[in-house]
């Protein structure tokens, strides 16, 4: 069974994925696939045509352009998502981190969906530590479906604002229950 790991930005998805890998599970990340797709020459050319940004397009430049233009976000997604989807489809991982699982409407590819959350206060704190304070934090959070809405469609919720050993124990118990059934 393939399980999607999703949640909002800075909520601990990568940490959960690393813990699952430590438990011996095969893992993959749509973010890694997206970075691989992003640097392809043909994709860079299509993105430059869609955005008007000069080549090579840097992730920070594209991120800045996307926060202010929903239409541009849709055009960029139309370029990137089919290629990322192809990589997701062929991955043999047990657990795949897919931040935009619901936004991209690909939850049907997975047998289960686990939503990772740390709560809004902790999420903002983590984002500020990662990117600095400012209105860009609100824009990044607003650009994704709210985590509380994702939870309604999940098979399991993993809370990463607990102590790391608690998160590891919860994941270990979930993996044992899932793969020994």
N, C-alpha and C positions, 0 to 999 in steps of 0.2 A: 504494500500500500504506500502510495506517495502522499506526503503530508506537506501542505503549504504552511509556512511560517510568515505571518503578516502582522501589521500594526503600523502605528504612525512613526514619523521621523524621530529618531533619538529615543525610542522606547525600549531598546535592548534586543532587537531582532538578531543582530550579529552576535551578541553575547550568547543568546540562546542557541544559535546555530553552532557556535564554537563548543558549547557544552554538549550538544548532541553528537558532534564529531568526536569529542573525548570519550563518549559512551560507545564509540565504534560504529556509529551510523554514517552512511554516505550522505554528504551534504553538498548543496550547490546554492548559488545566490544569483537572483535575477539582476542585482546591481553589478555583479562581476560580468555577467553576460552583456549588460547594457554598456559597460565600459569597453568591452571587446568590440561591440558593434559600433560604438561612437567613433572610434579611431579609424575605422575602415575608410579608405579613400572615397569610395562611391557614396557612403553615408555622409561623410563630411561635405562632399559636393552638394548633395541634396539638402542638407541642413543649411549650407551657405545660401543656396537659392531660396529657401523658405524663410530665412531670417534676415538676410541682407548683411550678415556678419562676415568679416573677412576670414579667409583660411589662414592657418588652421584655426578652427573654432575651439576655444577653450571652454571647459565645463562651467567655470564661473561666469563667463560672458553669456552663455546660453541660459544658465539659471536666472541671471538678472533679466534677460529679455522675456523669459517665460512668466515671471511673477506679475508682469503688468499686462499681459495679453493672452486671454483665454483662447482666442482663435489660433494664435501661434502655437500654443500648447497642443491643441488638437492636430495641427499640421505636423508638428515634430513627433507626436505620438504615432501618427499615421506612417511616418518614415521608420521610426525605431521599433515600435511594438511588434510588427509581424516578424522581424528578424530575431528579436528577443524571444518571442513566442516559439519560434522554430527551435531555438536552443533549449528552451524549457521542455518542449515536447520530446526531445531526444535524450535528455539527461536521465541517467540511471540512478540518481540520488533518491534516498528515502525521504529526506527533508529538504525542501527548497524554500529559501527566503524569497518572498515575493511582496515587496512593499506595496505595490499598486495592484494587488490581486483583485480587489473588487472594482477599482476604478477601470481596470482593463477587462473586466468581465471574463476572467479565465479561471474562476474558482471551480468550475466543472471539470478541470483537468486533474483534480486532486480528490483522493478518498476522504481526507479530513482537512479542516482548516483550524490552525491554532493561532489565536490572536495574542500578541505580546503587548503588554501595557505596563506603564510605570505611573500613570496618573498625570494629569495636565500640569500640575505644579512642578513635578520632577522633570517632565518632558521639557518645559520651558527652561528650567535650570540647566539641564544637560545641553540644550541647544545654545544657550548663552555662553556656556563654558567652551563649546566647540566653535561657535561662530561669532561670539561677541554680542553684547546687548544691542537692541535696535528693533525697528519695525519689521525688518526682514524675518524675524522669528514668527510674528503673526502671519505674514504672507506665506511662509513655508508651511505652517500648520494648516492654514486655510486652503492651501492648494491640494490637500489630500482629504479623503473621506474621514470624518471623525471616527476615532477609535471606538467610541461607545457604540456607534452604528455598526462597526465591524463585529463587535462582540456579539451582537444579536444573531449573527450568522455563523458563529464559531462552534466547533466541537469541543474546544478546550481554550481556557484563558490562562496565560502564563504571566504572572505579575513579577516584574523585575525590580520593583522598589523594595522587595524583601531582601534579606541578607543573601549574599551570593551562595552560601552553603545551603540555604533553604531553597533557592531557585534550582540548584543542582540536584538536590534530593527530590524535589517535585518532578523534575524532568526525568530523572532516573526511574522513579516509580511509574510515570506515565509510559515510558518506553518499555519497561518490563511488562506492564499490563497489556500494552498494545501488541507487542511482538511475541508474547507467549500465549496469546489467546488462540 
